[in-house]
Amino acid sequence: MFTTLFVMALCPLAKADVAQAAHDAKEATVHAAKKTGEIAKEAAHGTAHAAKTVAHGVANTAHKGYQATKVAVHKATH
C-alpha cells in the first residue's frame, strides 16, 4: 500500500521532468535551427559577393581585350 502511494506521488514529478526535458529539447532545436539559418545566410552572401567579384573581373578583362583588339584593328587598317 505504501509503495503504491509513493509511486502515485512520484508520477506528477516524473511528468514534470519529462515536460521540462521536452521543452528544453524544443528550445535547443529552435536555437540550432536559427544558427543554421544564420550560417546559411552568411554563406549565401559570401558566395554572391565572390560571384559578383569574379563577374566584374571577367567583364573588365573582356572590355580591355575588346579595346586592345579595336586599337590593333584600327592601326592595321589605317
Secondary structure, 3 states (H helix, E strand, C coil): CHHHHHHHHHHHHHHHHHHHHHHHHHHHHHHHHHHHHHHHHHHHHHHHHHHHHHHHHHHHHHHHHHHHHHHHHHHHHC
